[in-house]
Amino acid sequence: MVRTKEVLERTGISRQVLYRYMQMDLVVPASTTESGRNQFSPRVFRIIELIERLKERGYTLRDIRDIVGERFAAAQRGSADALDEPLPESLEDSLETPSEPE
């Protein structure tokens, strides 16, 4: 299991961003300790990487949640196959196409 502090350090996102992802069910704690601390599956790093890449491509968090949110939640609850299924074609294209310079 991975603690919140490690998630924040390894991904570089802020605590507020992580909590927003949790509110939208994009990131789901695998368990909660008796003291109320969240613990995450190691899959959380791949999920956050995908979210960040999709955001860079112009997708909103609502778009991401509507398209792949349940798959992300299932993957974090233990369904390893959920992340291996192909993404919808529009997302695959977005992830493979380099972003335009700003």
SULTA-V684559 format. One record per residue. N is the residue number from 1. RES is the residue in one letter. PHI is phi in whole degrees, 0 to 359 (none if undefined). PSI is psi in whole degrees, -180 to 180 (none if undefined). Layout:
n = {N:N}
res = {RES:RES}
phi = {PHI:PHI}
psi = {PSI:PSI}
This chain:
n = {1:2:3:4:5:6:7:8:9:10:11:12:13:14:15:16:17:18:19:20:21:22:23:24:25:26:27:28:29:30:31:32:33:34:35:36:37:38:39:40:41:42:43:44:45:46:47:48:49:50:51:52:53:54:55:56:57:58:59:60:61:62:63:64:65:66:67:68:69:70:71:72:73:74:75:76:77:78:79:80:81:82:83:84:85:86:87:88:89:90:91:92:93:94:95:96:97:98:99:100:101:102}
res = {M:V:R:T:K:E:V:L:E:R:T:G:I:S:R:Q:V:L:Y:R:Y:M:Q:M:D:L:V:V:P:A:S:T:T:E:S:G:R:N:Q:F:S:P:R:V:F:R:I:I:E:L:I:E:R:L:K:E:R:G:Y:T:L:R:D:I:R:D:I:V:G:E:R:F:A:A:A:Q:R:G:S:A:D:A:L:D:E:P:L:P:E:S:L:E:D:S:L:E:T:P:S:E:P:E}
phi = {none:242:278:305:303:292:301:296:294:283:263:80:275:275:300:296:295:301:295:296:299:292:300:269:62:275:239:236:298:285:200:230:289:300:274:91:275:282:232:241:290:301:295:302:293:293:299:296:300:296:300:297:295:293:298:299:274:102:283:276:298:297:301:298:299:296:273:228:302:293:296:298:296:298:297:281:273:123:273:301:293:300:277:273:293:298:286:306:307:297:286:302:298:295:285:270:274:300:288:286:296:265}
psi = {152:132:160:-44:-42:-39:-47:-44:-44:-28:-24:6:161:164:-39:-41:-45:-45:-35:-44:-38:-41:-34:5:27:-33:126:124:139:-31:169:132:169:-29:3:9:136:144:142:154:150:-18:-16:-32:-41:-40:-49:-39:-45:-42:-48:-40:-41:-38:-40:-28:0:1:141:164:-35:-43:-48:-45:-45:-34:-46:8:-45:-36:-43:-44:-43:-40:-38:-20:-1:-5:88:-31:-22:-35:-17:-16:146:143:159:146:-39:-36:-41:-45:-41:-38:-27:-24:126:144:152:141:145:none}
